[in-house]
Amino acid sequence: MMDFKDTELNQMAKTQPIVLGASTWGIRNTFHSIVAILITILIVASIYANQDGQQEEEMIRTSTNSDLSNSKCDLFSGKWVFDNKSYPLYNGQKCTFMSDQLACEKFGREDLSYQYWRWQPHRCDLPRFNATALLERLRNRRLVFVGDSLNRNQWVSMVCLVEKSIPPTLKSMNSIANGSLSIFKAIEYNATIEFYWAPLLVESNSDNPVNHRLPDRVVRVQAIEKHARYWTDADILVFNSYLWWKRHIDVLWGSFGSPDGIYKAVETLRVYEMALRTWSEWVEIHVNRTKTHLFFVSMSPTHKRADEWGAAYGDNCYKETEPITKEGYWGRGSDPRMMHLVEKVLDDLRTRDLNVQMLNITQLSEFRKEGHPSINRKQWEPLSEEQLSNPSSYADCIHWCLPGVPDVWNELLYAHIFHL
């Protein structure tokens, strides 16, 4: 027979686990509830963030459409305004994928005023570049730049504009096709911004992305598939081709290396038009009109002759620190006949229900004689004593410092992308 203490202990032994179990269950239940609440909050926050991103994108699109729909709005007609509060749009020293060919500050340029100029259209405004909104627009899509080193200049600019908003582990860069295709990927968005090296658009003996400086330039003016297969399924294509046509080019009828090939000298404008026709035929046949949007960037001006803007004969962009202010300035390095050929080909495509938007960057870039790397870039070959004694002799007055002029080209592209 149990006494009171035994009975009490027995009852405690029977009831205590129940009490402890209830307590544990309560803690677990509370913990699970908190986790569920946190997950719910994260899901709701994610939905709202996505909605905010979509709303922000819609606001940009609506604002951009309003500006571009204004019959008086010509984004390419305007003036440069010094703006050291809003510009530059990124820190060139911190851009992970900056090219040493364009990193003027890194290579000793002390005057950085070239970074602070904003393009102001006469009767409307460029929308402020928003990297997150653009990446959202590019989600699950390919933006591909195709062309020469000036188009690569613009591509590097675009990568620098967007990559600052992406964590290091969520972005990557790689190349394929023997280095011809460089691919920047924003992993979270499954979006790529790519550059394909095709300086003449059609097949040529300068198609190697590294070893392309040859004494004799040759094109297969009717052959483009070698290049085009890499951009067939792109969602946005941005083409350019101009500078590499500014010297004598032979046309090859046949294949490279074939003993039966026929080489023929053709006048520059004629062979340029032939190449553009080959390109236009390809886009007309192969581009998915419901998916792919097309742009063609006009010629990028050079500043090799300082006498054109009133400086000393024989000088160039070396030591220039201010833009040209003369209204309508146009240097001899930009050939309007070639620009008109592009316009003619694009007009012909429109009659066949294929719209290619011209990004007319020529006039606005003409003013920016101080925006080139000049001597402030990586020199790929050792400089001679003669060159060192005369720095203007090796000044690069073709490409553009970054941050700088190509950022505005991309602001223009951005405005048109949100107008689509």
C-alpha positions in Angstrom: 0.0 0.0 0.0 1.4 3.4 -1.0 1.6 6.2 1.4 0.8 9.8 0.4 4.3 10.5 -0.7 4.5 7.5 -3.0 1.1 8.3 -4.5 2.2 11.9 -5.0 5.5 10.8 -6.7 3.6 8.3 -8.8 1.1 11.0 -9.9 4.0 13.4 -10.6 5.8 10.7 -12.6 2.6 10.2 -14.6 1.7 13.8 -15.0 5.1 15.5 -15.3 5.9 14.1 -18.8 2.6 15.5 -19.9 3.4 18.9 -18.5 6.9 18.8 -20.1 5.4 17.6 -23.4 2.9 20.4 -23.4 5.7 22.9 -22.7 7.9 21.5 -25.5 5.0 21.4 -27.8 4.2 25.0 -27.0 7.8 26.1 -27.6 7.9 24.2 -30.9 4.5 25.5 -31.9 5.6 29.1 -31.1 8.9 28.6 -33.0 7.0 27.2 -36.0 4.6 30.0 -35.9 7.4 32.6 -35.9 9.0 30.8 -38.8 5.7 30.7 -40.7 5.2 34.4 -40.0 8.7 35.3 -41.2 8.3 33.2 -44.4 5.0 34.9 -45.0 6.5 38.3 -44.5 9.4 37.5 -46.9 7.0 36.2 -49.5 4.8 39.3 -49.2 7.9 41.6 -49.2 9.1 39.8 -52.3 5.8 40.2 -54.0 5.7 43.9 -53.1 9.3 44.4 -54.2 8.5 42.7 -57.5 5.4 44.8 -57.8 7.4 47.9 -56.9 10.0 47.0 -59.6 7.3 46.5 -62.1 5.6 49.7 -61.1 8.9 51.6 -61.3 9.5 50.0 -64.7 6.0 51.0 -65.8 6.5 54.6 -64.5 9.7 54.8 -66.5 8.1 53.4 -69.6 5.1 55.7 -69.3 7.3 58.7 -68.7 9.6 57.7 -71.6 6.7 57.1 -73.9 5.3 60.5 -73.0 8.6 62.2 -73.9 9.3 60.2 -77.1 5.7 60.6 -78.3 6.2 64.3 -78.1 6.4 65.3 -81.8 8.9 68.0 -80.9 11.2 65.6 -79.0 14.4 64.6 -80.7 16.7 63.0 -78.2 19.6 63.3 -80.5 19.4 67.1 -80.8 20.5 69.1 -77.8 23.6 70.3 -75.9 26.0 69.2 -73.3 25.5 70.5 -69.8 28.1 70.3 -67.1 26.6 68.4 -64.2 29.0 67.2 -61.4 26.1 66.4 -59.1 24.4 63.7 -61.2 27.4 62.4 -63.1 29.2 60.2 -63.5 26.7 57.4 -63.3 29.2 55.0 -61.8 32.8 54.9 -60.5 35.1 53.7 -63.2 37.7 52.6 -60.7 35.2 50.3 -59.1 33.7 48.8 -62.3 34.7 45.1 -62.1 34.8 44.6 -65.8 36.4 47.9 -67.0 38.7 47.7 -70.0 42.2 49.1 -69.6 41.8 50.6 -73.1 39.1 52.9 -71.7 40.2 53.4 -68.0 41.6 56.9 -68.4 41.6 57.8 -64.7 43.5 54.5 -63.9 46.1 55.3 -66.4 46.9 58.8 -65.2 44.4 61.2 -66.5 44.1 64.0 -63.9 41.5 66.2 -65.4 38.2 64.3 -64.8 35.8 66.9 -66.1 35.0 64.7 -69.1 33.0 62.5 -66.6 30.6 65.3 -65.6 28.8 66.2 -68.8 25.1 65.4 -69.3 23.3 65.3 -72.6 20.3 67.6 -72.6 17.8 67.3 -75.5 16.3 70.6 -76.6 12.6 69.9 -76.0 12.5 66.9 -73.7 14.6 65.0 -71.1 16.4 61.8 -71.1 15.0 59.4 -68.5 17.4 58.8 -65.6 19.2 55.5 -66.1 17.9 52.9 -63.6 20.0 49.7 -63.6 17.5 47.7 -61.6 14.6 48.6 -63.9 16.7 47.7 -67.0 17.7 44.4 -65.5 14.1 43.7 -64.8 13.2 44.5 -68.4 16.0 42.1 -69.5 14.9 39.3 -67.2 15.3 36.0 -69.1 16.5 37.9 -72.2 19.7 38.6 -74.2 20.9 42.1 -75.1 23.7 41.7 -77.7 26.0 44.3 -79.1 27.5 43.4 -82.5 30.3 45.3 -84.2 33.7 46.8 -83.8 35.7 48.2 -80.8 33.4 51.3 -80.6 30.4 49.0 -80.0 32.6 47.1 -77.5 33.2 50.5 -75.9 29.4 50.9 -75.5 29.1 47.4 -74.2 31.7 47.9 -71.5 29.8 51.1 -70.6 26.5 49.2 -70.3 28.1 46.5 -68.2 29.6 49.1 -65.8 26.2 50.9 -65.6 24.4 47.7 -64.4 26.9 45.6 -62.6 27.3 48.1 -59.7 23.8 47.1 -58.5 24.5 43.3 -58.6 26.2 41.5 -55.7 29.6 39.9 -56.7 28.3 36.3 -56.4 25.4 37.1 -58.7 27.3 38.2 -61.8 29.7 36.6 -64.1 31.7 37.2 -67.3 32.9 34.6 -69.8 33.6 34.3 -73.5 33.0 31.7 -76.2 33.5 31.3 -79.9 37.3 31.7 -79.7 36.8 34.9 -77.7 34.5 36.6 -80.3 31.5 36.5 -77.9 31.8 38.0 -74.5 28.9 37.4 -72.1 28.1 39.3 -68.9 25.4 37.5 -66.9 23.2 38.9 -64.2 22.4 35.5 -62.6 19.4 36.5 -60.5 17.7 37.9 -63.5 18.9 35.2 -65.9 19.8 38.2 -68.2 22.9 38.6 -70.4 24.5 41.6 -71.9 26.9 40.4 -74.6 29.3 41.7 -77.2 30.1 39.9 -80.5 33.2 41.0 -82.4 32.2 41.5 -86.1 33.8 44.8 -87.2 32.6 44.6 -90.7 29.4 42.7 -89.9 30.1 40.3 -92.8 32.9 37.7 -92.8 36.4 39.1 -93.1 40.0 38.4 -92.5 39.8 40.7 -89.4 37.3 38.5 -87.5 39.8 37.4 -84.9 39.0 39.4 -81.8 42.7 39.8 -80.9 44.8 39.4 -84.0 43.0 41.5 -86.5 45.4 44.3 -87.5 46.3 43.1 -91.0 48.0 45.1 -93.8 45.3 44.1 -96.4 41.7 44.0 -95.4 39.4 41.5 -97.1 35.7 40.8 -96.8 33.4 38.0 -98.1 30.6 40.5 -98.7 27.8 38.0 -99.1 28.8 35.8 -96.1 27.4 36.6 -92.6 26.1 33.3 -91.2 29.4 32.5 -89.5 28.7 35.5 -87.2 24.9 35.6 -87.2 24.4 32.2 -85.7 25.6 33.6 -82.4 23.0 36.2 -82.2 20.0 34.6 -83.9 17.9 34.2 -80.8 18.8 37.6 -79.1 16.0 39.7 -77.8 17.7 43.1 -78.4 20.4 43.5 -81.0 22.6 46.6 -81.2 24.7 46.8 -84.4 27.4 49.2 -85.6 29.9 49.2 -88.4 31.8 52.2 -89.8 35.4 52.8 -88.7 36.8 49.6 -90.2 35.5 50.7 -93.7 37.6 53.8 -93.7 40.4 52.2 -95.7 40.8 50.2 -98.8 39.0 46.8 -98.7 39.2 44.0 -101.2 36.2 41.7 -101.9 36.7 38.0 -101.9 34.3 35.9 -104.1 34.8 32.4 -102.7 36.2 31.2 -99.4 39.3 32.1 -97.4 42.1 29.7 -98.3 40.4 28.5 -101.4 42.6 28.5 -104.5 39.6 29.3 -106.6 38.9 32.5 -104.7 38.7 35.8 -106.7 39.8 39.0 -105.1 38.5 42.3 -106.5 39.0 45.9 -105.5 35.7 47.7 -105.0 35.0 51.3 -104.2 34.5 51.8 -100.4 30.9 53.1 -100.5 29.8 50.4 -102.9 31.3 47.5 -100.8 29.9 49.1 -97.7 26.4 49.1 -99.2 26.8 45.5 -100.4 27.7 44.4 -96.8 24.7 46.4 -95.4 22.4 44.7 -97.9 23.7 41.2 -96.9 23.1 42.2 -93.2 19.6 43.5 -94.0 18.6 40.4 -95.9 19.7 38.3 -93.0 17.7 40.3 -90.4 14.7 40.3 -92.6 14.7 36.6 -93.0 15.9 35.4 -89.6 14.7 38.0 -87.0 11.6 37.1 -85.1 9.6 40.3 -85.4 7.5 39.5 -82.3 10.5 39.0 -80.1 13.6 40.8 -81.3 14.2 44.5 -81.3 16.9 46.0 -83.5 19.1 49.1 -83.2 21.9 50.4 -85.4 24.3 52.9 -83.9 25.5 55.6 -86.3 29.2 56.4 -86.7 31.3 57.4 -83.8 33.4 60.5 -84.7 37.1 60.8 -84.3 39.1 63.9 -83.3 42.4 63.5 -85.0 42.7 67.0 -86.6 42.7 69.9 -84.2 42.6 72.5 -86.9 39.0 71.4 -87.6 37.9 73.0 -84.3 40.3 75.9 -84.5 43.3 74.6 -82.7 46.9 74.2 -84.1 47.3 72.3 -87.4 48.9 68.9 -86.7 47.5 68.6 -83.2 44.7 66.2 -82.1 42.7 65.4 -79.0 45.9 65.2 -76.9 45.6 67.6 -73.9 42.0 68.7 -74.8 39.9 69.3 -71.7 36.7 71.0 -73.0 33.9 70.1 -75.4 33.4 71.9 -78.7 30.6 74.5 -78.3 30.1 75.5 -81.9 26.5 74.6 -82.9 26.4 71.9 -85.6 30.2 71.2 -85.5 31.0 68.2 -87.8 34.5 66.9 -88.3 35.9 65.5 -91.6 36.3 62.1 -90.0 32.6 61.5 -90.2 31.4 60.6 -93.7 27.7 61.6 -94.1 27.5 59.5 -97.3 28.1 56.4 -95.3 25.5 57.5 -92.8 23.0 58.1 -95.5 23.6 54.5 -96.9 22.7 53.1 -93.5 19.5 55.3 -93.4 18.6 54.1 -96.9 19.0 50.4 -95.9 16.9 50.9 -92.7 14.2 52.8 -94.7 14.0 49.8 -97.1 13.6 47.4 -94.2 10.7 49.5 -92.8 8.9 49.1 -96.1 9.1 45.4 -95.5 7.6 45.8 -92.0 10.9 45.5 -90.1 11.8 48.4 -87.9 15.5 49.1 -87.0 15.9 52.1 -84.8 18.9 54.3 -85.6 20.7 55.5 -82.5 22.1 58.8 -84.0 25.1 59.4 -81.7 27.2 61.1 -84.3 26.4 64.8 -83.8 26.3 64.7 -80.1 29.6 62.9 -79.9 31.2 65.3 -82.4 31.3 68.0 -79.7 33.3 65.8 -77.3 36.9 66.2 -78.5 38.1 65.9 -74.9 36.4 62.6 -74.2 39.0 60.3 -75.8 41.6 58.2 -73.9 44.4 60.1 -75.7 47.6 58.8 -74.0 45.8 57.7 -70.8 45.2 54.1 -71.5 47.1 50.8 -71.5 49.7 50.6 -74.3 49.7 47.1 -75.7 53.1 47.5 -77.2 56.3 49.3 -75.9 56.5 52.9 -77.0 59.5 54.1 -78.9 61.7 57.1 -77.8 60.3 59.0 -80.7 56.7 58.4 -79.6 57.6 59.3 -76.0 59.0 62.6 -77.1 55.8 63.4 -79.0 52.8 62.1 -77.0 50.2 63.2 -79.6 51.7 60.7 -82.0 50.2 57.8 -80.1 47.1 59.5 -78.7 43.9 57.5 -79.0 41.4 59.9 -80.5 39.0 57.2 -81.6 37.8 55.4 -78.5 36.2 57.0 -75.4 37.1 57.2 -71.8 34.7 55.6 -69.3 32.8 56.9 -67.5 32.0 59.2 -70.4 30.4 59.7 -73.8 29.2 56.0 -74.4 27.2 56.2 -71.1 25.0 58.7 -72.9 24.7 56.4 -75.9 23.4 53.8 -73.4 21.0 56.4 -71.9 19.6 56.9 -75.4 19.4 53.1 -75.9 17.7 52.8 -72.4 15.1 55.4 -73.3 14.2 53.5 -76.5 14.1 50.1 -74.8 11.5 51.5 -72.4 9.7 52.9 -75.3 9.3 49.5 -76.9 
